[in-house]
Amino acid sequence: MQGHANLGLCGLPLSANCTPPNDQNHKDDQDDEEDEDDRYMSRFFISMGMGFPVGFWAICGSLALNKSWRHAYFRFIDETIDWLHVFIIVNMVHLKSMVAL
């Protein structure tokens, strides 16, 4: 019963061979695709490595240098937290009243 659903498996540790014999063109195409993928990933990580500090300092630097923006930002965060607390409490009371019925 074991292995009936996996007839297409091949390679080590199985005895079935996965690679087609003497298919050099296929290997070259696959190598080209891997090189292109490697270049794409390296560009992605380089841009991510440069973008994070730039974005971080754009936000934190503007808050550190501009007092009115800093006060407005922290006022917004404080009011959002207060609104979230009120929203949770009101909905919990509403849910408790519905369950009690």
SULGIRA-V172909 format. One record per helix or strand. SS is the DSSP state (hx for helix, st for strand). FROM is the first residue (numbers start at 1). LEN is the number of residues. If there is no record, write none. Layout:
SS;FROM;LEN
SS;FROM;LEN
//
This chain:
hx;4;3
hx;24;42
hx;67;34
//
